[in-house]
């Protein structure tokens, strides 16, 4: 099955269809799409689309365009952009495409055949908005679906000035087998690992309502997309001394919130998590395991370097205790993306980031914000990645 919006024909739009950075026709289109996604009926079915709609509001779009303005150069679209988003996060293709379209590029986005219903809802909304949009949108922006077809991927790669690859190391390696033109380049988003940390002192100082709010945010970070999103936390670090009481209350609140929110883990996933947990135990990485419900698996790591970087299963949380955030620095590397936190001071977090010195961790965000997409992602300023500069010296 193939999805597309826009007219049939050559992917290369004629010169009359050139867009500009911050093109009003694109802003109008994206703003109308935002209204569709923010409609109560849509938000009730797919809560994650509300965040996407917020990201596409006119005020946010104009803020992004203003961010691109420079005094030392003229800013232009990069040209043709081929996007290959992952299948496990249904909304990521819109963020990537929207920023590229806002930068004035002609785009082709390959939608995975394995995408879920949220992607179908987005595509339906795109087509509805397209009906009243300037025809240039349909001629320059395409969403397509195709199976494993190297010939199509190779042709689109040759067409592109920029190829955006999401989905892990293997996906990046497979797509890179198809060469780009010498003037083109890749923007890649390979396998990433994300972490969570709780300050024992900050936790104890917080009132019960704030603790519960923190766990609710952590739950949203973890259970959307079955904990498989690159920014979903894999391990929870408890920072401080004698943290057993913090962990006990944290897990108890987690069980309550997961139950109240209706997050369900099927029996097959629960079994897989047990198998993976026992596998970690067999390596000597963990000292104990808890299976209080299908929705939560808690493990005790023996040392920080034992923290697994692979996906164990939805609702699987190894815990490790450290004395301070700085003790985590040696274990961080370039694969690490998001570090979500609760209970730390700004100075503690800044000291942690400065000690890392860019060698690992691209995002440090509070619980509840791990999945919130931003224009700066994986260390890239995406709007600027989608543009090119011309210097003018008199």
C-alpha positions as CSV (number, residue, x, y, z in Angstrom):
1,X,0.0,0.0,0.0
2,X,1.4,3.4,-0.9
3,X,0.5,6.7,0.8
4,X,1.3,10.0,-0.8
5,X,0.1,13.5,-0.8
6,X,0.7,15.7,-3.8
7,X,0.4,15.3,-7.6
8,X,1.7,12.3,-9.5
9,X,4.9,12.9,-11.5
10,X,8.5,13.6,-11.3
11,X,9.9,14.0,-7.8
12,X,12.1,16.9,-8.9
13,X,9.9,20.0,-8.8
14,X,10.3,22.7,-11.5
15,X,12.1,26.0,-10.6
16,X,8.7,27.8,-10.3
17,X,8.1,25.6,-7.3
18,X,11.1,26.8,-5.3
19,X,10.4,27.5,-1.7
20,X,12.1,29.9,0.7
21,X,13.2,29.5,4.2
22,X,10.1,30.2,6.3
23,X,7.9,30.2,3.2
24,X,4.5,31.6,4.1
25,X,2.8,28.8,2.1
26,X,4.5,26.1,4.2
27,X,3.8,27.9,7.5
28,X,0.1,28.1,6.6
29,X,0.0,24.4,5.7
30,X,1.8,23.4,8.9
31,X,-0.4,25.6,11.1
32,X,-3.6,24.1,9.6
33,X,-2.1,20.6,10.2
34,X,-1.5,21.6,13.9
35,X,-5.1,22.5,14.3
36,X,-6.1,19.1,13.0
37,X,-3.8,17.3,15.4
38,X,-4.9,19.4,18.4
39,X,-8.6,18.6,17.8
40,X,-10.0,17.0,21.0
41,X,-11.2,13.9,19.1
42,X,-7.7,13.2,17.7
43,X,-6.0,13.9,21.0
44,X,-8.2,11.5,22.8
45,X,-7.3,8.7,20.4
46,X,-3.6,9.5,20.2
47,X,-2.3,11.7,23.0
48,X,1.2,11.9,21.5
49,X,-0.3,13.9,18.6
50,X,-1.1,16.7,20.9
51,X,2.6,17.3,21.5
52,X,3.2,17.2,17.8
53,X,0.4,19.7,17.2
54,X,1.8,22.0,19.8
55,X,5.2,21.8,18.0
56,X,3.6,22.9,14.8
57,X,1.7,26.0,16.1
58,X,2.4,29.2,14.2
59,X,4.2,30.8,17.2
60,X,6.6,27.8,17.3
61,X,7.1,27.9,13.5
62,X,8.0,31.6,13.5
63,X,10.4,31.1,16.4
64,X,12.2,28.5,14.4
65,X,12.4,30.7,11.4
66,X,13.7,33.6,13.4
67,X,16.4,31.2,14.8
68,X,17.6,30.7,11.3
69,X,18.2,34.3,10.5
70,X,21.9,35.4,10.4
71,X,23.7,38.7,10.0
72,X,26.8,37.1,8.5
73,X,25.3,35.0,5.7
74,X,22.2,34.5,3.5
75,X,20.2,31.4,4.4
76,X,18.7,29.1,1.8
77,X,17.1,25.7,1.6
78,X,19.5,22.8,1.3
79,X,17.6,21.4,-1.6
80,X,16.1,17.9,-1.9
81,X,15.8,15.9,1.4
82,X,15.1,12.2,1.6
83,X,13.8,11.1,5.1
84,X,13.9,7.5,6.3
85,X,12.3,7.5,9.8
86,X,11.9,4.6,12.2
87,X,8.9,2.3,12.4
88,X,8.8,2.3,16.2
89,X,8.0,6.0,16.8
90,X,5.0,7.0,14.7
91,X,5.4,10.7,15.0
92,X,9.1,11.3,14.4
93,X,8.7,11.5,10.6
94,X,6.5,14.6,11.0
95,X,9.0,16.5,13.1
96,X,11.8,15.8,10.7
97,X,9.8,16.6,7.6
98,X,8.2,19.7,9.0
99,X,11.5,21.3,10.0
100,X,12.9,20.5,6.6
101,X,9.8,21.9,4.8
102,X,9.9,25.0,7.0
103,X,13.5,25.5,5.7
104,X,12.1,25.5,2.2
105,X,13.3,22.0,1.0
106,X,11.6,19.6,-1.3
107,X,11.0,16.4,0.7
108,X,10.3,12.8,0.2
109,X,9.5,10.8,3.3
110,X,9.5,7.0,3.3
111,X,6.7,5.8,5.8
112,X,7.4,2.4,7.1
113,X,4.9,-0.3,6.3
114,X,5.0,-1.3,10.0
115,X,3.9,2.1,11.2
116,X,0.9,2.0,13.6
117,X,-2.5,3.8,13.5
118,X,-1.0,7.2,14.7
119,X,0.9,7.4,11.4
120,X,-2.4,6.7,9.5
121,X,-4.1,9.5,11.5
122,X,-1.3,12.0,10.6
123,X,-1.4,11.0,6.9
124,X,-5.2,11.5,6.8
125,X,-4.8,14.9,8.4
126,X,-2.1,15.8,5.9
127,X,-4.4,14.9,2.9
128,X,-7.3,16.9,4.4
129,X,-5.2,20.0,4.9
130,X,-3.7,19.6,1.4
131,X,-7.1,19.9,-0.2
132,X,-7.1,23.7,0.5
133,X,-3.4,24.3,0.5
134,X,-1.3,26.1,-2.1
135,X,-0.6,23.6,-4.9
136,X,3.1,24.0,-4.5
137,X,2.9,22.0,-1.3
138,X,1.6,18.9,-3.1
139,X,4.3,19.3,-5.8
140,X,7.2,19.6,-3.4
141,X,6.3,17.3,-0.5
142,X,5.8,13.6,-0.8
143,X,5.0,10.8,1.7
144,X,5.5,7.3,0.2
145,X,5.5,3.7,1.4
146,X,7.3,0.9,-0.3
147,X,8.8,-2.4,0.7
148,X,12.4,-3.5,0.6
149,X,13.3,-2.1,-2.8
150,X,16.9,-1.1,-3.2
151,X,16.3,0.3,-6.6
152,X,13.8,2.9,-5.2
153,X,16.1,3.7,-2.3
154,X,19.1,4.1,-4.6
155,X,17.2,6.5,-6.9
156,X,15.9,8.6,-4.0
157,X,19.4,8.7,-2.6
158,X,20.8,10.0,-5.8
159,X,18.1,12.6,-5.9
160,X,18.8,13.9,-2.4
161,X,21.1,16.8,-1.3
162,X,20.6,15.5,2.3
163,X,19.5,12.0,3.4
164,X,18.1,11.8,6.9
165,X,18.3,8.2,8.4
166,X,16.6,7.2,11.6
167,X,16.3,3.8,13.2
168,X,19.5,2.4,14.5
169,X,23.0,1.2,13.5
170,X,21.8,-1.5,11.2
171,X,19.4,0.8,9.4
172,X,22.1,3.4,8.9
173,X,24.5,0.8,7.6
174,X,22.0,-0.6,5.2
175,X,20.9,2.7,3.7
176,X,24.5,3.9,3.4
177,X,25.2,1.1,0.9
178,X,23.4,3.4,-1.5
179,X,25.7,6.2,-2.5
180,X,24.9,9.8,-2.5
181,X,26.0,12.4,-5.0
182,X,29.4,13.8,-4.1
183,X,27.8,17.1,-3.0
184,X,25.3,15.4,-0.8
185,X,25.6,14.1,2.8
186,X,23.9,12.1,5.5
187,X,22.3,13.2,8.7
188,X,22.1,10.0,10.8
189,X,20.3,9.0,14.0
190,X,21.8,5.6,15.0
191,X,21.2,3.4,18.1
192,X,21.0,5.5,21.3
193,X,20.6,4.8,25.0
194,X,18.9,7.0,27.5
195,X,19.0,7.0,31.3
196,X,17.1,8.4,34.3
197,X,18.4,9.6,37.7
198,X,16.7,10.4,41.0
199,X,18.4,12.5,43.7
200,X,17.7,10.8,47.0
201,X,18.0,14.1,48.8
202,X,15.7,15.8,46.3
203,X,13.2,13.0,46.5
204,X,13.0,13.1,50.3
205,X,12.7,16.9,50.3
206,X,9.8,16.8,47.8
207,X,6.2,16.6,49.1
208,X,4.1,13.5,48.2
209,X,2.3,15.3,45.3
210,X,5.5,16.3,43.7
211,X,6.9,12.7,44.0
212,X,3.8,11.3,42.3
213,X,4.0,14.0,39.6
214,X,7.6,12.9,39.0
215,X,6.7,9.3,38.6
216,X,3.8,10.2,36.3
217,X,6.3,12.0,34.1
218,X,8.7,9.0,34.2
219,X,5.9,6.7,33.3
220,X,5.1,8.7,30.2
221,X,8.7,8.8,29.2
222,X,9.0,5.0,29.6
223,X,5.7,3.5,28.4
224,X,5.0,5.5,25.3
225,X,6.3,3.4,22.4
226,X,6.9,0.4,24.8
227,X,10.2,1.9,26.1
228,X,11.7,1.4,22.7
229,X,12.1,5.1,21.8
230,X,15.7,6.3,21.7
231,X,14.9,8.8,24.5
232,X,13.1,6.4,26.8
233,X,15.1,5.6,30.0
234,X,16.6,2.2,30.2
235,X,18.2,2.3,33.7
236,X,17.4,4.4,36.8
237,X,20.3,5.7,38.8
238,X,19.6,6.5,42.5
239,X,22.0,9.2,43.6
240,X,22.9,9.5,47.3
241,X,23.4,7.4,50.3
242,X,21.1,4.6,51.6
243,X,18.6,4.9,48.8
244,X,16.5,1.7,49.5
245,X,13.6,3.7,50.8
246,X,13.6,5.9,47.7
247,X,13.6,3.0,45.3
248,X,10.8,1.2,47.3
249,X,8.5,4.2,47.2
250,X,9.4,5.0,43.5
251,X,8.5,1.4,42.4
252,X,5.3,1.5,44.4
253,X,4.2,4.8,42.9
254,X,5.2,3.5,39.4
255,X,2.9,0.4,39.9
256,X,0.0,2.7,40.9
257,X,0.4,5.2,38.1
258,X,0.9,2.5,35.4
259,X,-2.3,0.8,36.7
260,X,-4.3,4.0,36.8
261,X,-3.1,5.1,33.3
262,X,-4.1,1.7,31.9
263,X,-0.7,0.8,30.5
264,X,-0.8,-2.9,29.8
265,X,2.0,-5.4,29.1
266,X,0.9,-8.6,27.5
267,X,2.0,-12.0,28.9
268,X,4.4,-12.6,26.0
269,X,6.3,-9.3,26.8
270,X,6.3,-10.2,30.5
271,X,7.9,-13.5,29.8
272,X,10.5,-11.9,27.5
273,X,11.4,-9.5,30.3
274,X,11.9,-12.3,32.7
275,X,14.1,-14.1,30.2
276,X,16.2,-11.0,29.7
277,X,16.4,-10.3,33.4
278,X,17.6,-13.9,34.1
279,X,20.1,-13.4,31.3
280,X,21.5,-10.4,33.0
281,X,21.7,-12.3,36.2
282,X,23.6,-15.1,34.5
283,X,26.3,-12.6,33.4
284,X,26.7,-11.4,37.0
285,X,25.3,-7.9,36.2
286,X,22.4,-8.0,38.7
287,X,22.1,-9.2,42.3
288,X,18.3,-9.4,42.6
289,X,15.1,-9.1,40.6
290,X,11.5,-8.1,41.3
291,X,8.4,-9.0,39.2
292,X,5.6,-7.2,41.2
293,X,3.4,-7.1,38.0
294,X,3.5,-7.7,34.3
295,X,3.9,-4.0,33.8
296,X,7.1,-3.6,36.0
297,X,10.3,-5.5,36.3
298,X,12.9,-4.1,38.7
299,X,16.5,-5.3,38.9
300,X,19.4,-4.4,41.1
301,X,22.6,-3.6,39.2
302,X,25.9,-4.5,40.9
303,X,27.9,-1.7,39.2
304,X,27.2,1.2,36.9
305,X,29.1,-0.3,33.9
306,X,26.7,-3.2,34.1
307,X,23.8,-1.0,33.0
308,X,22.4,-2.6,29.8
309,X,22.3,-0.5,26.6
310,X,20.0,-2.9,24.8
311,X,16.3,-2.9,25.1
312,X,15.1,-5.4,27.7
313,X,11.4,-5.0,27.3
314,X,8.6,-2.6,28.1
315,X,8.6,-1.7,31.8
316,X,12.0,-3.2,32.6
317,X,14.1,-1.0,34.9
318,X,17.5,-1.9,36.3
319,X,18.4,0.3,39.3
320,X,21.9,1.3,40.4
321,X,23.1,3.4,43.3
322,X,25.9,6.0,43.1
323,X,27.1,8.7,45.5
324,X,27.0,11.5,43.0
325,X,26.2,12.3,39.4
326,X,29.9,12.7,38.7
327,X,30.4,9.0,39.4
328,X,28.3,8.3,36.2
329,X,30.6,10.2,33.9
330,X,33.1,7.4,33.1
331,X,30.2,5.2,32.0
332,X,28.7,7.6,29.5
333,X,29.7,7.6,25.8
334,X,28.6,8.9,22.4
335,X,25.7,6.4,22.3
336,X,24.0,8.1,25.2
337,X,21.2,10.6,24.3
338,X,18.8,11.6,27.0
339,X,19.4,11.9,30.7
340,X,16.1,12.5,32.5
341,X,16.2,13.6,36.1
342,X,14.4,14.5,39.3
343,X,15.5,16.3,42.5
344,X,18.8,17.8,41.4
345,X,19.8,21.4,41.5
346,X,20.8,23.3,38.4
347,X,24.4,23.5,39.6
348,X,24.5,19.7,40.0
349,X,23.3,19.1,36.5
350,X,25.5,21.7,35.0
351,X,28.6,20.3,36.8
352,X,27.6,16.9,35.4
353,X,27.3,18.2,31.8
354,X,30.6,20.1,32.1
355,X,32.4,17.0,33.3
356,X,31.0,15.1,30.4
357,X,32.3,17.8,28.1
358,X,30.3,16.6,25.1
359,X,31.7,13.1,25.2
360,X,28.2,11.7,25.9
361,X,24.6,12.7,26.6
362,X,23.0,15.2,24.3
363,X,19.9,16.1,26.4
364,X,19.4,16.6,30.1
365,X,15.7,17.0,30.8
366,X,13.3,16.6,33.7
367,X,11.1,13.6,34.1
368,X,8.1,13.9,31.7
369,X,10.2,15.6,29.0
370,X,12.3,12.7,27.6
371,X,10.0,12.2,24.6
372,X,9.4,15.9,24.0
373,X,10.9,16.6,20.6
374,X,13.0,19.7,20.2
375,X,14.6,21.4,17.2
376,X,18.0,20.5,18.8
377,X,18.1,16.7,18.8
378,X,21.0,14.3,19.2
379,X,23.3,17.2,19.4
380,X,22.2,18.6,16.0
381,X,20.6,22.0,15.5
382,X,18.1,20.5,13.0
383,X,16.7,23.6,11.4
384,X,20.2,24.7,10.5
385,X,21.1,21.2,9.2
386,X,18.3,21.7,6.7
387,X,19.7,24.9,5.3
388,X,22.8,26.1,3.5
389,X,24.6,29.4,3.8
390,X,25.9,31.9,1.2
391,X,28.3,34.5,2.4
392,X,28.3,38.0,0.7
393,X,31.3,40.2,1.1
394,X,31.2,43.7,-0.5
